Amino acid sequence: MARGRAGGVAGARARRGATPVLAPEIVLLYKAKRSRAIDEADFAACAPALQPDARAWLAGALAICAPEHPWRAELAEGTAGEDRA
C-alpha cells in the first residue's frame, strides 16, 4: 500500500534528529489489531495530532486490514481520540 511519501518503506520512517522513528500512523495500524488499554490510550493521545494525510492513510489501511475497527469511524468523523483514555 502506498503511503503517499517518496520511498515506500523508507517513507514509513521519519527522523527525530539523527534517530529514525516509525510514523505514528503506522504504529497505530499495528496497535489496532489488539484492544489493549495501552493501545487505546496511544490512539487517544496520537490520533488528534495526526496530519490529514497521515489520518487518511490510517483510515485507508484500517479499511483494508480491519474494516470493522471502531477507530475507522472516529477517523472519518474527525473525532479520533476525543473522550478516550
Secondary structure as UniProt FT lines:
FT   TURN            6..7
FT   HELIX           8..12
FT   STRAND          13..16
FT   TURN            17..18
FT   STRAND          19..22
FT   HELIX           24..31
FT   TURN            32..33
FT   HELIX           37..46
FT   HELIX           47..49
FT   HELIX           52..65
FT   TURN            67..68
FT   HELIX           70..77
FT   TURN            80..83
//
